[in-house]
């Protein structure tokens, strides 16, 4: 799992940096919020999850670990795409708000599931 998280995190880093470079080159920083979320939720948090698996969770590949991975990735993807659509003025904010709310809750659920993984691993250690 650690490698899966790190590889995904690096994908988000590439995507976020491409968006950042585009904003700098075009001098249009309208996607700053999207860039920040891709870098923090996509890259940093996903990378931290990879470290958690490597250092403390013994790289477990349980069903719960897989669910946590996909919950986080789905929430992060919808969050990034939704923000891109809003800040790019492709879709009205009122239309995307419910989707972003659900995506945020899904990302939050991923954090809670990671906590559960830690609790379960400490009981078996």
ABEGO torsion letter per residue (X at the ends): XAAAAAAAAAAAAAAAAAAAAAAAAAGBAAAAAAAAAAAAAAAAAAAAAAAAAAAAAGGBABAAAAAAAAAAAAAAAAAAAAAAAAAAGABBAAAAAAAAAAAAAAAAAAAAAAAAAAAAAAAAX
